[in-house]
Amino acid sequence: MVRLAALLAVCLWGAAATAQAGCRLALVLALDVSSSVDAGEYELQRQGVAAALDAEEVRHAILRGGPGHVALAVYEWSGFHQHKLQLDWTVLSDDAAIDRAVAALAAMKRSHADFPTSLGPALGYGATLLERGPDCLRRVIDVSGDGVNNYRYGPQEAYRHFPLEGVTVNGLVILGEDPAVLAYYGAEVLHGAGAFLVVAGGFDEFREAMTRKLYREVNDFVLGRRAPSGGLRRPQG
């Protein structure tokens, strides 16, 4: 019996090591393009997400943050059916791969501009994206937005009905449009082990907030460790 338990432990350790050596993180960025985001704000968001991925500290975390690679996908979301995949799954295995992803994000064309804020369907889309994504040790959806859900079902319904078990959902809240957005993301959007929230005072702070957020997500700061400035964590349990 003891030998069987030991053998099982070795097998489980070997499986975890293999997954880590292959892919340590599948990261999905979900960008808000609902009608509350005007053209100028969208440009700050587009430029900000590309610059954040290109930041030296983020590159270092991706390429030298541990065994195994990071895989990235990016989509825009707004209404019930309005989701646009802007970057399909890309393995960020070296600087050239990151360069290509940065270029794709910098060249994004806005997919929608006239639809409401449907956070539940946005998370459902993210779940389906992860389902066909790489098999990684960790799976994270990074949702940014400036407003609360105002059309169809919300995040909690998505967590009940989509395959999001074992997925961590973090939030990047952009202040200015809706005074309730910070509390809403903290109570309704954050999901899974170690989920945390980063706040931008406006779209002009999006680049800096996204840089901090990517750095923390890629490094997988342990639960209980103090968050970087501007970061909040909701207690789990």
Secondary structure in CASP SS format (residue, H / E / C, confidence):
PFRMAT SS
TARGET T0000
AUTHOR 0000-0000-0000
METHOD secondary structure of the structure
MODEL  1
M C 1.00
V H 1.00
R H 1.00
L H 1.00
A H 1.00
A H 1.00
L H 1.00
L H 1.00
A H 1.00
V H 1.00
C H 1.00
L H 1.00
W H 1.00
G H 1.00
A H 1.00
A H 1.00
A H 1.00
T H 1.00
A H 1.00
Q H 1.00
A H 1.00
G H 1.00
C E 1.00
R E 1.00
L E 1.00
A E 1.00
L E 1.00
V E 1.00
L E 1.00
A E 1.00
L E 1.00
D E 1.00
V C 1.00
S C 1.00
S C 1.00
S C 1.00
V C 1.00
D C 1.00
A H 1.00
G H 1.00
E H 1.00
Y H 1.00
E H 1.00
L H 1.00
Q H 1.00
R H 1.00
Q H 1.00
G H 1.00
V H 1.00
A H 1.00
A H 1.00
A H 1.00
L H 1.00
D H 1.00
A C 1.00
E H 1.00
E H 1.00
V H 1.00
R H 1.00
H H 1.00
A H 1.00
I H 1.00
L H 1.00
R H 1.00
G C 1.00
G C 1.00
P C 1.00
G C 1.00
H E 1.00
V E 1.00
A E 1.00
L E 1.00
A E 1.00
V E 1.00
Y E 1.00
E E 1.00
W E 1.00
S C 1.00
G C 1.00
F C 1.00
H C 1.00
Q C 1.00
H E 1.00
K E 1.00
L E 1.00
Q E 1.00
L E 1.00
D E 1.00
W E 1.00
T E 1.00
V E 1.00
L C 1.00
S C 1.00
D C 1.00
D H 1.00
A H 1.00
A H 1.00
I H 1.00
D H 1.00
R H 1.00
A H 1.00
V H 1.00
A H 1.00
A H 1.00
L H 1.00
A H 1.00
A C 1.00
M C 1.00
K C 1.00
R C 1.00
S C 1.00
H C 1.00
A C 1.00
D C 1.00
F C 1.00
P C 1.00
T C 1.00
S C 1.00
L H 1.00
G H 1.00
P H 1.00
A H 1.00
L H 1.00
G H 1.00
Y H 1.00
G H 1.00
A H 1.00
T H 1.00
L H 1.00
L H 1.00
E H 1.00
R C 1.00
G C 1.00
P C 1.00
D C 1.00
C C 1.00
L C 1.00
R E 1.00
R E 1.00
V E 1.00
I E 1.00
D E 1.00
V E 1.00
S E 1.00
G E 1.00
D C 1.00
G C 1.00
V C 1.00
N C 1.00
N C 1.00
Y C 1.00
R C 1.00
Y C 1.00
G C 1.00
P H 1.00
Q H 1.00
E H 1.00
A H 1.00
Y H 1.00
R H 1.00
H H 1.00
F C 1.00
P C 1.00
L C 1.00
E C 1.00
G C 1.00
V C 1.00
T E 1.00
V E 1.00
N E 1.00
G E 1.00
L E 1.00
V E 1.00
I E 1.00
L C 1.00
G C 1.00
E C 1.00
D C 1.00
P C 1.00
A C 1.00
V H 1.00
L H 1.00
A H 1.00
Y H 1.00
Y H 1.00
G H 1.00
A H 1.00
E H 1.00
V H 1.00
L C 1.00
H E 1.00
G C 1.00
A C 1.00
G C 1.00
A C 1.00
F E 1.00
L E 1.00
V E 1.00
V E 1.00
A E 1.00
G C 1.00
G C 1.00
F H 1.00
D H 1.00
E H 1.00
F H 1.00
R H 1.00
E H 1.00
A H 1.00
M H 1.00
T H 1.00
R H 1.00
K H 1.00
L H 1.00
Y H 1.00
R H 1.00
E H 1.00
V H 1.00
N H 1.00
D C 1.00
F C 1.00
V C 1.00
L C 1.00
G C 1.00
R C 1.00
R C 1.00
A C 1.00
P C 1.00
S C 1.00
G C 1.00
G E 1.00
L E 1.00
R E 1.00
R C 1.00
P C 1.00
Q C 1.00
G C 1.00
END
